[in-house]
Amino acid sequence: MLFYKLNREQKQIILLSSIGGMLEFYDFTIYGLFAVYFSNQFFPSHDQFISIIASYSVFLVGYVVRPLGGVLFSHIGDEFGRKIVLVITMILMGIASFGMGLLPNYAHIGIWAPLLMLFFRLLQGLAIGGELPSMIVYVTESMPDKRGFGMGGVFSGTVSGLLPGMLINLLITHYLTTRQIESFGWRIPFIIGGLLCFVAYQVRKKLQETQVFKNIKGRGKFPFIELLQYYLKEVIMGTGLVSIMASPITLVIIFMPTYLNKIVGLSIDSISHAVLIATVVCVLACYFMGMLANKFDVVKLMVWGTVLLLISAVLFYFGIARGYNLVLLITIFAIFQGALIMLPPIFLSYLFPAHVRLSGVALSYNIAFVIFAGLTPIIITSLIGKTGWIFGAPLLWIGLVAIIAITTTLMSRRYITTKT
């Protein structure tokens, strides 16, 4: 890969590993982008805020079930190998995407519509609960001396899954009317996602098991129980570390269209273009941070990156309040948001020993995404609804997350070694 010092095998590892994460972020994105169109169809209400909160509550449920998926698939991964998890999760994600894309709405099947939407989000959440943690462990175990390059490459590839979602959103909003999108247009990206998942399943079968897993001796029957008994402190630290990855990406990419359109009152067209540009910047920032992480102290990068993210958030929300250029403001915000995506997974790879590593990474990662991604739209929308702090509420939340991330970063620095 350009500027990355990788051999052919390492490039293949990154490419094949990132495909699943790419599709996860694609599905992650299209739900957030198109929720504004189908929220009333599945969660009818006379109050717009209630419809938005209801649709994002199902979004949250997909996160709540992730720890359960993490427990299930991390047990499989720590007991039988990392590769098998990466294959199974692709199948489940494909079924969930197809299901949501073909699901009749409330007017046709009544209460079954929101219940089935909930079911498919649960299925998707279970799969995703094992997908990205397994990818983190697989790549860092396969190239322990190049974790920065590995995570930079994998997560720039993973986050690039946002781009097809953004592009499809632009095409659909350009060529279809709002009524057409609400009628059938929002279903198109879900169906495409299902097809891509089954293609990725065929590709994923080419992966080989990591040597680190093969070398583990004396694996316990219940790695998750051992994790809770002996490594609970590390799980808490890992959760705090991932907070600065989970919350900002939800703010900048997923919740931003709904926030800017329904709450701030900006036009859909200007928002779509701005968020697309921010996504490209996010991918590039993630990639180049991978180079820095392989050369410099990751603890310092994490602390200073978090501080700069908080400053950029202040500039963004105060700038929006004063009507400044949306593209410029969101681009600055996206630079630091993207740079911080791939740093927490590096820390996670150091926190846990090999025989419980996937269990530890999965639990930390998934709990963090429940709290700091799944709850973000609901907390901010509720705060704004109660206080009217349209621009202050997001800043309060991101400020709290920044404090948590810096604190856990400083606590975890003693774990950063060269061990695998």
C-alpha positions in Angstrom: 0.0 0.0 0.0 1.1 3.5 -0.8 3.6 4.8 1.8 3.1 1.7 3.9 6.1 -0.7 4.2 4.2 -3.9 3.8 5.0 -7.2 2.0 2.5 -8.9 -0.3 1.1 -11.1 2.4 0.5 -8.2 4.8 -1.2 -6.2 2.1 -3.5 -9.2 1.4 -4.3 -9.5 5.1 -5.3 -5.9 5.3 -7.4 -6.0 2.2 -9.3 -9.2 3.0 -9.8 -8.2 6.7 -11.1 -4.7 5.9 -13.8 -5.9 3.5 -16.1 -7.0 6.3 -15.5 -3.8 8.3 -16.2 -1.8 5.1 -19.6 -3.4 4.8 -20.3 -2.9 8.5 -19.7 0.8 8.1 -21.8 0.8 4.9 -24.8 -0.7 6.8 -24.0 1.5 9.8 -24.2 4.6 7.5 -27.3 3.9 5.4 -29.4 3.3 8.5 -28.4 6.7 9.9 -28.7 8.5 6.5 -32.1 7.0 5.6 -33.7 6.9 9.0 -35.1 10.4 8.4 -37.1 8.9 5.4 -38.5 5.7 6.9 -38.9 6.7 10.6 -42.6 7.7 10.2 -43.3 4.5 8.2 -42.2 2.2 11.0 -42.6 4.4 14.0 -45.6 6.7 13.2 -46.1 9.7 15.5 -47.5 13.2 15.4 -44.3 14.5 17.2 -41.3 14.6 14.9 -38.8 14.3 17.8 -40.6 11.1 19.0 -40.3 9.6 15.5 -36.6 10.4 15.3 -35.9 9.1 18.8 -37.9 5.9 18.1 -36.0 5.1 14.9 -32.6 5.8 16.6 -33.8 3.6 19.5 -33.8 0.7 17.1 -30.4 2.0 15.9 -29.3 1.8 19.6 -30.7 -1.8 20.0 -28.3 -2.9 17.3 -25.6 -1.7 19.6 -27.0 -3.1 22.8 -27.0 -6.6 21.4 -23.4 -6.2 20.2 -21.8 -7.3 23.5 -23.9 -10.5 23.3 -22.6 -11.1 19.8 -19.1 -10.2 21.1 -19.4 -12.8 23.9 -20.6 -15.5 21.5 -18.2 -14.9 18.6 -15.2 -14.1 20.8 -15.7 -17.4 22.5 -15.7 -19.1 19.1 -12.7 -17.0 18.1 -10.6 -17.7 21.2 -11.6 -21.4 21.2 -11.6 -22.3 17.5 -9.8 -19.5 15.7 -10.2 -16.0 14.4 -10.9 -16.9 10.8 -14.2 -18.7 11.4 -15.7 -15.7 13.0 -14.8 -13.5 10.1 -16.7 -15.9 7.8 -19.8 -16.5 9.8 -20.4 -12.8 10.5 -20.5 -12.0 6.8 -23.4 -14.4 6.3 -25.5 -12.9 9.2 -24.9 -9.3 8.1 -26.1 -10.2 4.6 -29.3 -11.7 5.9 -30.0 -8.7 8.1 -29.4 -6.2 5.2 -31.7 -8.0 2.8 -34.3 -8.3 5.5 -34.4 -4.6 6.3 -34.5 -3.7 2.6 -37.5 -6.0 1.8 -39.5 -5.3 5.0 -43.1 -4.1 4.6 -43.9 -0.9 6.6 -46.4 -0.3 9.4 -49.3 0.6 7.1 -49.1 -2.9 5.5 -48.3 -5.3 8.5 -48.9 -3.1 11.5 -46.9 -3.8 14.7 -44.9 -6.5 12.9 -43.1 -3.8 10.9 -41.2 -2.2 13.8 -40.8 -5.7 15.5 -39.2 -7.2 12.4 -37.0 -4.1 11.9 -35.9 -4.6 15.5 -35.2 -8.3 14.8 -33.0 -7.6 11.8 -31.1 -4.9 13.7 -30.6 -7.5 16.5 -29.2 -10.0 14.0 -27.0 -7.4 12.4 -25.8 -6.3 15.9 -24.9 -9.9 16.9 -22.8 -10.3 13.7 -21.1 -6.9 14.0 -20.4 -7.7 17.7 -17.9 -10.3 16.5 -16.8 -8.8 13.2 -14.6 -5.7 13.9 -13.1 -7.1 17.2 -12.1 -10.2 15.3 -10.6 -8.1 12.5 -8.6 -6.0 15.0 -7.2 -9.2 16.7 -6.5 -10.9 13.4 -4.5 -8.1 11.9 -2.5 -7.1 15.0 -1.6 -10.8 15.6 -0.6 -11.2 11.9 1.7 -8.2 11.9 2.5 -7.2 15.5 5.5 -5.1 14.6 3.4 -3.0 12.1 0.3 -2.4 14.1 0.1 1.3 13.1 0.3 0.3 9.4 -2.1 -2.6 10.0 -4.8 -0.6 11.8 -4.3 2.5 9.6 -4.8 0.3 6.5 -7.7 -1.7 7.9 -9.7 1.2 9.3 -9.1 3.5 6.4 -10.6 0.6 4.3 -13.3 0.0 6.9 -14.3 3.7 7.1 -14.3 3.9 3.3 -17.4 1.8 3.6 -19.1 5.1 4.5 -18.4 6.4 1.0 -20.7 4.0 -1.0 -23.4 4.8 1.5 -22.8 8.6 1.0 -22.7 8.3 -2.8 -25.8 6.2 -3.0 -27.5 8.8 -0.8 -26.4 11.6 -3.2 -27.7 9.6 -6.2 -31.0 8.7 -4.6 -31.6 12.3 -3.3 -30.7 13.7 -6.7 -32.7 11.5 -9.0 -35.7 10.7 -6.7 -38.2 12.9 -5.1 -38.7 12.9 -1.4 -42.0 11.0 -1.9 -40.2 8.4 -4.0 -37.4 8.0 -1.5 -40.0 7.5 1.3 -41.9 5.0 -0.9 -39.1 2.7 -2.1 -35.8 4.6 -2.6 -34.6 4.1 1.0 -34.7 0.3 0.4 -32.2 0.3 -2.4 -29.0 0.7 -0.3 -30.0 -2.1 2.1 -30.6 -4.6 -0.7 -27.2 -3.6 -2.3 -25.6 -4.2 1.1 -27.0 -7.7 1.4 -25.6 -8.6 -2.0 -22.2 -7.2 -1.1 -22.1 -9.2 2.1 -22.5 -12.5 0.3 -19.7 -11.5 -2.2 -17.5 -10.7 0.8 -18.2 -14.1 2.3 -16.7 -15.8 -0.7 -13.6 -13.6 -0.5 -13.1 -14.0 3.3 -12.7 -17.8 2.9 -9.2 -17.2 1.6 -7.9 -16.0 4.9 -5.5 -18.1 6.9 -5.5 -18.6 10.7 -3.0 -16.4 12.7 0.2 -18.0 14.0 -0.3 -16.4 17.4 -3.6 -18.4 17.8 -1.9 -21.6 16.7 0.8 -21.1 19.3 -1.6 -20.7 22.3 -1.3 -23.5 24.7 -3.7 -24.5 27.5 -6.7 -22.6 26.2 -9.5 -22.5 28.8 -13.0 -23.7 28.1 -14.5 -20.4 29.0 -12.3 -17.5 28.0 -15.0 -14.9 28.7 -15.3 -16.1 32.4 -11.6 -15.9 32.8 -11.7 -12.4 31.3 -14.2 -11.2 33.8 -12.3 -12.8 36.7 -8.8 -11.4 35.9 -9.0 -8.6 33.3 -12.1 -6.5 34.2 -9.9 -3.4 34.8 -8.5 -3.8 31.3 -12.0 -4.1 29.9 -13.0 -0.8 31.6 -9.9 0.9 30.2 -10.6 -0.5 26.7 -14.2 0.8 26.8 -13.0 4.3 27.7 -10.4 4.2 25.0 -12.9 3.3 22.3 -15.2 6.1 23.4 -13.2 8.6 21.4 -13.6 6.4 18.3 -17.3 5.6 18.7 -18.9 8.9 19.6 -17.3 11.4 17.2 -17.9 9.2 14.1 -21.6 9.0 15.1 -21.7 12.8 15.5 -19.8 13.7 12.3 -21.1 11.0 9.9 -24.2 9.1 11.1 -26.3 11.6 13.1 -25.1 14.8 11.3 -27.6 14.7 8.4 -30.6 14.3 10.7 -29.2 16.9 13.1 -28.4 19.5 10.5 -31.7 19.0 8.6 -34.3 18.3 11.2 -32.9 20.3 14.1 -30.7 23.1 12.7 -32.8 23.5 9.5 -30.2 23.3 6.7 -31.0 21.9 3.3 -30.5 18.2 2.5 -28.4 18.9 -0.6 -25.9 21.0 1.2 -25.7 18.5 4.0 -25.2 15.5 1.7 -22.2 17.2 -0.1 -20.6 18.4 3.1 -20.9 15.0 4.9 -19.5 13.2 1.8 -16.4 15.5 1.8 -16.0 14.9 5.5 -16.1 11.2 5.0 -13.3 11.3 2.4 -11.2 13.5 4.7 -11.9 11.0 7.6 -10.6 8.1 5.5 -7.5 9.9 4.5 -6.8 11.1 8.1 -7.2 7.5 9.4 -4.7 6.3 6.8 -2.0 8.9 7.4 -2.4 8.5 11.2 -1.4 4.8 10.6 2.0 6.0 9.4 2.4 8.3 12.4 1.3 5.5 14.8 4.0 3.2 13.5 6.7 5.8 14.1 5.7 7.9 17.1 4.4 7.3 20.7 0.8 6.3 20.4 0.0 7.6 23.9 1.0 11.1 22.9 -0.8 10.8 19.6 -4.0 9.8 21.4 -3.9 12.6 24.0 -3.1 15.4 21.6 -5.4 14.0 19.0 -8.3 14.1 21.5 -7.5 17.7 22.6 -7.4 18.8 18.9 -10.7 16.9 18.3 -12.4 18.8 21.1 -11.1 22.2 19.8 -12.4 21.3 16.3 -15.8 20.4 17.7 -16.0 23.8 19.4 -15.1 25.5 16.1 -17.7 23.4 14.3 -20.7 24.0 16.5 -20.0 27.6 17.1 -19.4 28.1 13.4 -22.7 26.5 12.5 -24.5 28.7 15.0 -23.1 31.7 13.2 -23.7 30.5 9.7 -20.1 29.9 8.6 -19.2 27.6 5.7 -20.5 24.1 6.4 -18.0 22.3 4.3 -14.9 24.0 5.8 -16.2 23.5 9.4 -17.1 19.8 9.0 -13.8 19.1 7.1 -11.8 20.4 10.1 -13.9 18.4 12.5 -13.4 15.2 10.3 -9.6 15.5 10.2 -9.2 14.8 13.9 -12.3 12.5 14.1 -10.8 10.3 11.4 -7.3 10.4 12.9 -8.6 9.0 16.2 -10.4 6.0 14.6 -7.5 3.7 14.3 -5.6 4.5 17.6 -7.9 2.9 20.2 -7.7 -0.6 18.4 -3.9 -0.5 18.8 -4.3 0.0 22.5 -6.9 -2.8 22.7 -4.4 -5.2 21.0 -1.9 -4.6 23.9 -4.4 -4.8 26.8 -5.1 -8.6 26.8 -3.0 -11.8 26.6 -3.6 -14.0 23.5 -5.8 -16.6 25.1 -8.5 -14.1 26.0 -7.6 -11.4 23.6 -10.6 -11.6 21.3 -13.0 -11.8 24.3 -11.4 -8.7 25.8 -11.3 -6.7 22.6 -14.9 -7.6 21.7 -16.3 -6.8 25.1 -14.5 -3.4 25.4 -15.3 -2.4 21.8 -18.9 -3.4 21.9 -19.7 -1.8 25.3 -18.1 1.4 24.1 -20.2 1.5 21.0 -23.4 0.8 22.9 -22.7 3.8 25.3 -20.8 6.2 23.1 -22.3 5.6 19.7 -25.7 4.0 20.1 -26.8 6.5 22.8 -25.3 9.6 21.2 -28.2 10.5 18.9 -30.8 9.9 21.6 -28.9 11.8 24.3 -28.3 14.8 22.1 -31.8 14.9 20.6 -33.3 14.6 24.1 -31.1 17.3 25.5 -32.0 19.6 22.7 -35.7 18.9 23.0 -35.6 19.7 26.8 -33.1 22.6 26.9 -33.1 24.1 23.4 -29.3 24.0 23.4 -29.0 23.2 19.7 -25.3 23.7 19.6 -24.3 23.3 23.2 -25.7 19.8 23.8 -23.3 18.1 21.3 -20.4 19.9 22.8 -21.2 18.9 26.3 -21.3 15.2 25.2 -18.1 15.3 23.2 -16.4 17.1 26.1 -17.3 14.3 28.5 -16.1 11.7 26.0 -12.8 13.5 25.6 -12.1 13.5 29.4 -12.9 9.8 29.6 -10.6 9.0 26.6 -7.6 11.0 27.9 -7.9 9.5 31.4 -8.0 5.9 30.1 -5.2 6.6 27.7 -2.9 7.6 30.5 -4.0 4.6 32.6 -3.2 2.2 29.8 0.2 3.4 28.7 2.1 0.9 30.8 0.6 -1.9 28.6 2.2 -0.6 25.4 5.1 -3.0 24.7 6.4 -5.1 21.8 4.8 -8.3 22.9 2.1 -10.0 20.8 
